[in-house]
């Protein structure tokens, strides 16, 4: 077989602060561009506090009904057709009305760690489910902003600091690890943000969000370590 490999490189000095261009899209008919503006502000503020400037383009509405709910599998023909519409100059955030099938209820997912950058293909963006962030038709802008920032982190090369079971961690040596042997208090095999408070539960790249009561009490996931910031700053798409 003939496989085509594309490599994204960046030359020159490291920008300070780094600036990353963002292109949001929205699908479906339940919500419109104005409904996600607060979440985009949350995302922008998270990155700004971590030394990264986001330039966010106006949200593009994709009205084709087949894109309202799509699979989280990026090789799915419909998902691929949606993501391929993304800009080659930006990180593309697709705010879909919902996921289809068994994916429904998932907050979001990225095309890869990292995903594609600078090439129009099936892996050139991340998905964020609006329905999964809604109570009725009211969106939780803080959580949606954190999800968008989290999935963008994956797209740019960041892994979960602690994975579900508390036995697998990222490779960075300055991110907190939450070990199941010490912190899985309910012995359910899943590390919650609550169990990992003080051990990375507040990191943007922790594997799961705070629960509803914690979020109501003001808990957020907005922090990145110095090495995580370094990965983002050196991304090929950062300017």
Secondary structure, DSSP 8 states (H G I E B T S, - for coil): -----------SS--SSEEEEEEEEEESSS--GGGGHHHHHHHHHHHHHTTEEEEE---EEE--GGGSEE-S-TTSHHHHHHHTTS-SSSEEEEEESEE-GGGTT--EEES-TT---SS-STTS-EEEESGGGEETTEE-HHHHHHHHHHHHHHHTT---SB-TTSS-B-S-TTS----HHHH-TT-SS---TTTTTTTTTTBTTSSS---HHHHHTT----B--HHHHHHHHT-TT--
